[in-house]
Amino acid sequence: MDWVHKLPSALARMDEDAKLYRVIVEVTDDSLEEVKAFIMARNGKIFRELSIISALVLELPPDVLQDLAKMGQVKKISIDTKSRALLKNDT
């Protein structure tokens, strides 16, 4: 898979002025430790491990995103955003 397809279009058009990006990185099975080591070596910060889906929630500098996406162990990179459920009240 071409690494560009692992990034959402918003991340592919990176803002080089941004200090850090908070993302969710989905990795192949049994490669969490290798990806974690890469993140830590590149001054990233890991917030959470989502072992049920083999993913990490992390922050890293924008210049590291391309190198991360090029790793064979990385399946997909998504932006970590807050969301709210929109519930319809039918009472």
C-alpha positions in Angstrom: 0.0 0.0 0.0 1.3 3.4 -0.9 2.0 5.4 2.3 0.0 8.5 1.1 -3.2 6.4 1.3 -2.5 5.7 5.0 -3.0 9.5 5.8 -6.4 11.3 5.7 -6.3 14.2 3.2 -6.2 16.8 6.1 -2.9 15.2 7.3 -1.5 14.8 3.9 -1.7 18.6 3.5 0.4 19.1 6.7 0.9 22.5 8.3 4.6 22.6 8.9 4.1 25.4 11.5 2.1 23.1 13.8 4.1 21.9 16.7 2.4 18.5 17.3 -0.3 16.4 15.7 -2.5 14.2 17.8 -3.3 11.1 15.8 -4.5 7.5 16.1 -2.2 5.0 14.4 -3.6 1.6 13.6 -0.8 -1.0 13.3 -0.4 -4.6 12.1 -0.8 -7.4 14.6 2.2 -7.9 17.0 3.9 -4.7 15.9 2.8 -2.3 18.7 6.2 -2.4 20.4 8.2 -1.6 17.3 6.0 1.3 16.4 6.1 2.6 20.0 9.9 2.5 19.9 9.9 4.5 16.7 7.5 7.1 18.2 9.6 7.6 21.3 12.8 7.8 19.3 11.3 10.6 17.2 10.2 12.7 20.2 6.6 11.6 20.1 4.3 11.1 23.1 2.0 8.0 23.5 -1.2 8.7 25.4 -3.0 5.4 25.1 -2.7 1.9 23.7 -5.8 0.5 22.1 -4.8 -3.2 22.2 -8.3 -4.5 21.1 -7.7 -2.9 17.6 -3.9 -2.7 17.7 -3.7 1.1 17.7 -1.9 3.9 19.5 -3.1 7.4 20.4 -0.2 9.8 20.2 1.2 13.2 19.5 4.2 13.7 17.2 5.9 16.5 15.2 4.5 17.0 11.7 7.8 16.1 10.0 7.6 12.5 11.5 4.1 11.7 10.0 5.5 10.7 6.6 8.2 8.5 8.0 5.5 6.9 10.3 3.2 6.3 7.3 6.0 4.7 5.3 6.5 2.0 8.0 5.2 -1.4 6.8 3.7 -2.0 10.3 1.4 1.0 10.0 -2.0 0.3 8.5 -3.7 3.7 8.9 -3.3 7.1 10.5 -6.3 9.1 11.6 -6.8 12.5 13.3 -7.8 12.2 16.9 -10.7 14.5 17.4 -13.3 15.0 20.1 -16.8 14.1 19.0 -20.2 14.3 20.7 -23.2 12.0 20.1 -26.2 13.8 18.7 -29.2 12.3 20.4 -32.7 13.0 19.3 -35.1 13.4 22.2 -38.4 11.9 21.1 -40.4 12.6 24.2 
